[in-house]
Amino acid sequence: MAEKKKMSLEEAMARLEGIVAELENEKLPLEKSLKLYEEGVKLASRCAEELEAAKRKIQILQQGADGQIEVVDVPEGTFSEEN
């Protein structure tokens, strides 16, 4: 069996946008709408996880007292929606 290529974040987001557009079509049968909705929920969750992981990987460059540049990890939650 051939392995499915994992979608990039950008591809997943584009697919999610396509699903939203399809779901906005009022003529879709209920069965297809439910399948699209389920796929959309899975994609949205995956995208959110990837974005949160990317936020945690971001590092800030700070200049120390000695003039040297040091790499400092961004604390978790720094980029949360509440900020």
Summary of the structure (lengths in Angstrom):
residues: 83
radius of gyration: 19.5
end to end distance: 46.0
largest distance: 66.2
contacts: 155
relative contact order: 0.11
helix: 52%
strand: 12%
